[in-house]
């Protein structure tokens, strides 16, 4: 029996190579979901661009602490263009579009636009990486999107949306940036370590957002409140440093179209954590939407597929 089990495992490399990535992506979505709560706390005391710069700076310091261990990065000629594009797409332009989108539209409508990310990634991956998009993956996407719409329709709007069309368009641009970022990561992860890619985007993000300190109405903070400051420390360490590194690792192990399906779990975790930590309202009808999202992500994954080839 033991021999048969060993032979069975040998014929299914997915379990050896992709399960760690799957678990890592689930943790990433949980961390990204928690980032909404941390951002809400951070923005209560600091300007949005100031908080984003601070989290990028903290993440860069953490990456610098392990930089001496990278003796052989193995840089390949001409890759600087794709590396720079990756970092400009996310975190740079992504945070600008999403940060401004929430000024004009509601969080629920922005969440509906976010559900388009997996499909955008699947389409771009089909064109650029030649990844096959299977029927079950499409079915999973539809279920997950239905869950997101269900959650969005049932959520109570507490913010005013002065121009929803503009806000939704900006959120759509953010999703295009996120999709392009995922494709860049999928390609570059076959050449470079996840830690290096995470560090590079953190360094570029820090440089990119630094000038916003001087253009912010609040300027450079002169006082530091405890909880907003702890929230920024959390964002820099657990989100910028840990979550992005795990996401890059996960994308390197499974097809980009499947990895992006996990993004639908972000608003789910945000709602659950908001209910647990901030005592926000969470009804049993919303739990139906949560179940649809989880089911959609599960269906979209191909448990028989090993690591996809990087083109």
ZICORJO-V287502 format. One record per residue. N is the residue number from 1. OMEGA is omega in radians with two decimals (999 if undefined). Layout:
# ZICORJO-V287502
n=N omega=OMEGA
n=N omega=OMEGA
This chain:
# ZICORJO-V287502
n=1 omega=3.14
n=2 omega=3.14
n=3 omega=3.12
n=4 omega=3.11
n=5 omega=3.12
n=6 omega=3.12
n=7 omega=3.13
n=8 omega=3.13
n=9 omega=-3.13
n=10 omega=-3.12
n=11 omega=-3.13
n=12 omega=-3.10
n=13 omega=3.14
n=14 omega=-3.07
n=15 omega=-3.12
n=16 omega=-3.01
n=17 omega=-2.97
n=18 omega=3.13
n=19 omega=3.07
n=20 omega=3.11
n=21 omega=3.13
n=22 omega=3.11
n=23 omega=3.11
n=24 omega=3.13
n=25 omega=3.06
n=26 omega=3.10
n=27 omega=3.11
n=28 omega=-3.11
n=29 omega=3.07
n=30 omega=3.14
n=31 omega=3.12
n=32 omega=3.06
n=33 omega=3.12
n=34 omega=-3.10
n=35 omega=3.11
n=36 omega=3.10
n=37 omega=3.13
n=38 omega=3.12
n=39 omega=3.13
n=40 omega=3.11
n=41 omega=-3.12
n=42 omega=-3.10
n=43 omega=3.11
n=44 omega=-3.12
n=45 omega=-3.07
n=46 omega=3.07
n=47 omega=-3.09
n=48 omega=-3.11
n=49 omega=3.07
n=50 omega=3.13
n=51 omega=3.14
n=52 omega=3.08
n=53 omega=-3.10
n=54 omega=-3.14
n=55 omega=3.08
n=56 omega=-3.12
n=57 omega=3.13
n=58 omega=3.10
n=59 omega=3.13
n=60 omega=3.11
n=61 omega=3.13
n=62 omega=3.08
n=63 omega=3.12
n=64 omega=-3.12
n=65 omega=3.13
n=66 omega=-3.10
n=67 omega=-3.14
n=68 omega=-3.13
n=69 omega=-3.13
n=70 omega=-3.11
n=71 omega=-3.10
n=72 omega=3.13
n=73 omega=3.12
n=74 omega=-3.13
n=75 omega=3.11
n=76 omega=-3.04
n=77 omega=3.10
n=78 omega=-3.09
n=79 omega=-3.11
n=80 omega=3.14
n=81 omega=-3.14
n=82 omega=3.08
n=83 omega=3.13
n=84 omega=3.10
n=85 omega=3.12
n=86 omega=-3.08
n=87 omega=3.13
n=88 omega=3.11
n=89 omega=3.11
n=90 omega=0.43
n=91 omega=-2.92
n=92 omega=-3.06
n=93 omega=3.13
n=94 omega=-3.11
n=95 omega=3.10
n=96 omega=-3.13
n=97 omega=-3.08
n=98 omega=3.12
n=99 omega=3.13
n=100 omega=3.13
n=101 omega=-3.09
n=102 omega=3.05
n=103 omega=-3.01
n=104 omega=-3.12
n=105 omega=3.14
n=106 omega=3.12
n=107 omega=-3.13
n=108 omega=3.11
n=109 omega=3.08
n=110 omega=3.11
n=111 omega=3.10
n=112 omega=3.11
n=113 omega=3.13
n=114 omega=-3.13
n=115 omega=3.14
n=116 omega=-3.06
n=117 omega=-3.12
n=118 omega=3.14
n=119 omega=3.09
n=120 omega=3.13
n=121 omega=-3.12
n=122 omega=-3.13
n=123 omega=-3.12
n=124 omega=3.12
n=125 omega=3.11
n=126 omega=-3.09
n=127 omega=-3.00
n=128 omega=-3.08
n=129 omega=-3.14
n=130 omega=3.10
n=131 omega=3.10
n=132 omega=3.08
n=133 omega=-3.07
n=134 omega=-3.11
n=135 omega=-3.11
n=136 omega=3.09
n=137 omega=3.10
n=138 omega=3.11
n=139 omega=3.11
n=140 omega=3.10
n=141 omega=-3.12
n=142 omega=3.12
n=143 omega=-3.12
n=144 omega=3.13
n=145 omega=3.09
n=146 omega=3.10
n=147 omega=3.12
n=148 omega=3.12
n=149 omega=3.13
n=150 omega=3.10
n=151 omega=-3.10
n=152 omega=-3.12
n=153 omega=-3.09
n=154 omega=-3.11
n=155 omega=-3.13
n=156 omega=-3.13
n=157 omega=-3.13
n=158 omega=3.13
n=159 omega=-3.12
n=160 omega=-3.13
n=161 omega=-3.09
n=162 omega=-3.13
n=163 omega=-3.06
n=164 omega=-3.12
n=165 omega=3.11
n=166 omega=-3.13
n=167 omega=3.13
n=168 omega=3.10
n=169 omega=3.11
n=170 omega=3.10
n=171 omega=3.08
n=172 omega=3.07
n=173 omega=3.09
n=174 omega=3.13
n=175 omega=3.06
n=176 omega=3.09
n=177 omega=-3.14
n=178 omega=3.12
n=179 omega=3.10
n=180 omega=3.09
n=181 omega=-3.13
n=182 omega=3.13
n=183 omega=3.09
n=184 omega=3.14
n=185 omega=-3.13
n=186 omega=-3.13
n=187 omega=-3.05
n=188 omega=-3.12
n=189 omega=3.05
n=190 omega=-3.11
n=191 omega=-3.01
n=192 omega=3.12
n=193 omega=-3.13
n=194 omega=3.13
n=195 omega=-3.13
n=196 omega=3.14
n=197 omega=3.10
n=198 omega=3.12
n=199 omega=-3.10
n=200 omega=-3.12
n=201 omega=3.09
n=202 omega=3.13
n=203 omega=3.14
n=204 omega=3.12
n=205 omega=3.12
n=206 omega=3.12
n=207 omega=-3.08
n=208 omega=-3.05
n=209 omega=-3.13
n=210 omega=-3.13
n=211 omega=-3.12
n=212 omega=3.10
n=213 omega=-3.07
n=214 omega=3.13
n=215 omega=-3.14
n=216 omega=3.14
n=217 omega=3.14
n=218 omega=-3.12
n=219 omega=3.11
n=220 omega=-3.11
n=221 omega=3.11
n=222 omega=3.07
n=223 omega=-3.08
n=224 omega=3.11
n=225 omega=-2.98
n=226 omega=-3.00
n=227 omega=3.05
n=228 omega=3.12
n=229 omega=3.08
n=230 omega=3.11
n=231 omega=3.11
n=232 omega=3.08
n=233 omega=3.09
n=234 omega=-3.13
n=235 omega=-3.12
n=236 omega=-3.07
n=237 omega=-3.02
n=238 omega=-3.11
n=239 omega=-3.09
n=240 omega=-3.07
n=241 omega=-3.02
n=242 omega=-3.00
n=243 omega=-3.10
n=244 omega=3.09
n=245 omega=3.12
n=246 omega=3.12
n=247 omega=3.11
n=248 omega=3.11
n=249 omega=-3.13
n=250 omega=3.13
n=251 omega=-3.12
n=252 omega=-3.05
n=253 omega=-3.12
n=254 omega=3.14
n=255 omega=-3.10
n=256 omega=-3.13
n=257 omega=3.11
n=258 omega=-3.13
n=259 omega=-3.11
n=260 omega=3.13
n=261 omega=3.14
n=262 omega=-3.11
n=263 omega=3.11
n=264 omega=3.13
n=265 omega=-3.07
n=266 omega=3.12
n=267 omega=3.09
n=268 omega=3.12
n=269 omega=3.13
n=270 omega=3.13
n=271 omega=-3.13
n=272 omega=-3.14
n=273 omega=3.07
n=274 omega=3.09
n=275 omega=-3.08
n=276 omega=-3.00
n=277 omega=-3.07
n=278 omega=3.12
n=279 omega=3.08
n=280 omega=-3.07
n=281 omega=3.12
n=282 omega=-3.03
n=283 omega=3.13
n=284 omega=3.07
n=285 omega=3.08
n=286 omega=3.11
n=287 omega=3.05
n=288 omega=3.09
n=289 omega=3.09
n=290 omega=3.13
n=291 omega=3.12
n=292 omega=-3.14
n=293 omega=3.12
n=294 omega=3.13
n=295 omega=3.14
n=296 omega=3.11
n=297 omega=-3.13
n=298 omega=-3.11
n=299 omega=-3.07
n=300 omega=-3.12
n=301 omega=3.09
n=302 omega=-3.05
n=303 omega=-3.13
n=304 omega=-3.00
n=305 omega=3.12
n=306 omega=-3.12
n=307 omega=-3.12
n=308 omega=-3.14
n=309 omega=3.13
n=310 omega=-3.13
n=311 omega=999
